């Protein structure tokens, strides 16, 4: 098997070596370029569908937090003992 390769000229051996490296490099490159379209489609779906939905959920979360703050400040029946300054855990009715 080595005999046929040994009988080739150096030029032919170099062409075979460079051609195999070129083919080995171009193969994954072509595969990657073909998959870029799929990644582009998925990112478009995410930006058009998922991100607005996540922003709406975040808005609901903020609204719920604001409601909790409002209800705790409006309906809380106790005030700190010293007006304008909170004491450490000392609470009394107004």
C-alpha positions in Angstrom: 0.0 0.0 0.0 2.9 2.4 0.7 4.4 1.6 -2.7 1.9 3.6 -4.8 2.3 6.6 -2.5 6.1 6.4 -2.5 6.1 6.4 -6.3 4.2 9.7 -6.5 6.1 12.9 -7.2 6.5 15.5 -4.4 4.2 17.9 -6.3 1.4 15.3 -6.3 1.9 14.5 -2.6 1.8 18.2 -1.7 -1.4 18.7 -3.7 -3.0 15.7 -1.9 -1.9 17.1 1.5 -3.1 20.6 0.8 -6.3 19.4 -0.8 -7.1 17.2 2.2 -6.5 20.0 4.7 -8.6 22.3 2.6 -11.5 19.8 2.4 -11.2 19.1 6.2 -11.5 22.9 6.8 -14.2 23.7 4.3 -16.5 20.8 5.5 -17.2 22.2 9.0 -17.3 25.7 7.6 -20.1 24.8 5.1 -21.9 23.0 7.9 -21.7 26.0 10.2 -22.9 28.4 7.5 -25.9 26.1 6.9 -26.8 26.1 10.6 -26.5 29.9 11.0 -29.9 30.3 9.3 -31.5 28.1 12.0 -29.9 30.2 14.7 -31.2 33.3 13.0 -34.8 32.0 12.9 -34.7 31.0 16.6 -33.3 34.4 17.7 -36.1 36.1 15.7 -38.7 34.0 17.4 -37.2 34.9 20.8 -37.1 38.6 20.1 -40.6 38.7 18.7 -42.5 36.3 21.0 -40.6 35.6 24.2 -39.1 38.9 25.2 -42.4 40.9 25.1 -44.0 38.2 27.1 -41.2 38.3 29.7 -41.6 42.1 29.9 -45.3 41.8 30.5 -44.7 39.3 33.3 -42.1 41.6 34.8 -44.6 44.4 34.7 -47.1 42.3 36.6 -44.5 41.5 39.1 -43.8 45.2 39.6 -47.5 46.0 39.9 -47.9 43.3 42.5 -45.0 44.7 44.5 -46.4 48.2 44.3 -49.8 46.8 45.5 -48.1 45.2 48.5 -46.3 48.4 49.4 -49.5 50.4 49.0 -51.6 48.0 51.1 -48.9 47.8 53.8 -48.7 51.6 54.1 -52.4 52.2 53.9 -53.8 49.4 56.1 -51.1 49.0 58.6 -52.6 50.0 62.0 -49.4 50.7 63.9 -46.9 53.6 63.9 -43.5 53.8 65.3 -43.2 55.2 68.9 -41.2 58.2 67.8 -42.7 60.1 64.9 -40.3 60.3 62.0 -37.9 57.8 63.6 -38.3 54.1 63.9 -37.3 52.5 67.1 -36.0 49.1 67.3 -39.1 46.9 67.2 -41.1 49.2 69.5 -44.5 49.7 68.0 -47.7 51.2 69.5 -51.2 51.9 68.4 -51.9 55.5 67.3 
